Amino acid sequence: NIIGETLSPRLISIVNVTNRISNNFYAETFFKMIGKQLTGNGSYDSSVVAAKRELAKMGLSLKGYTQVDGSGLSRQNYVSPRFFCKYFARMKEMNNFAEFIGSFPQPGGPGTLKSVLKDADSVTKSTIHAKSGSLSNVKCYAGYVEKRDGEYDYFAILTNNYQARTSEIQAGVERFLGALVDIKETSKK
């Protein structure tokens, strides 16, 4: 006799939570499950091997990429802006791209970008899809800017070991994002 049953949410729902609110526990679990699924072992070392194997299958050079955990909380993770942009370009070609980009938060919407570009117009906010990450003296944003023709540009802003106030770094990032959207808009006219 079955006493009770609990069904997991669909995978895309879990991915949405992971990316939108930056749920580090979920990210670690995904990372270790990939290791378990692809190598038979869910250790960190096996998960790193599995992640590298999958990235290589995507045709990505691992230059500029060092990963030791799934959440990005380790200071031993090193990913270059170039690697992020190449990864985003490859993801754009994947069948699940709509779900992937749909899992990213947008400025002013629910998630980690809720207070980003607060004063920007809705067009600017709706064109940016980005993941954020932060540690003490580290603030990063990487993602896509959607163009009018339906294509995307990729960006990665990584600030490390900064001495300025976090609010100053945030203001600089927001000026850059606003300018990036403006460049895309004016190039269409």
C-alpha positions, 0 to 999 in steps of 0.5 A: 500500500502506498501511504503517500507520494510526492512528485518533484516539480518539473526540471525546468521549474527547478532550473528557474528557481536555481537561476532566478534566485541563485539557489546555491544548494540547488546548483550544488545538487545539480553539479553533483547529480551531473557527476553521478549521472555521467561518471557514476560518482557524485563527488566534487572531483567526478562532477568537475570531470563530467562538467569538463567533458560536457563543455568539451562536447559543446566544442568549448575550449577549457582555457579560462575555465576552472571549476571546483564547485557547483554554486560558484561560492569557492574562490578557486573557481575561475571563469574568464569573460571570454569563456562565458561569452563563448558558452552563451554563444553555444547555448544559443544554438541548443534546442533548449535555449528558450528554456535556458534564457527564460531561467535567467532573471531580468532587471526589475523582475523576480530574482537577483536582478530585481533592484538592478536598473531600477530607473531604466525604462521597460524596454531596456529591462526586457532586453537583458537576461543575466545571471549575477554572482557575488562574494565579498569584493566580487560582483559579476554579471553575465548574460544576453542582450536581446536585439530587435531582430531576435538575435542576442549579444553576450556580455560578462562583467567580472569585478574582483578584489575591488576597493571601491564601495559596492554601490559604486561598482553596481553603478558602473555595471548598470551604466555599462548595461544601459550603454550596451542596450543603447548601442543595440537600439541606436544601431537599428535606426 
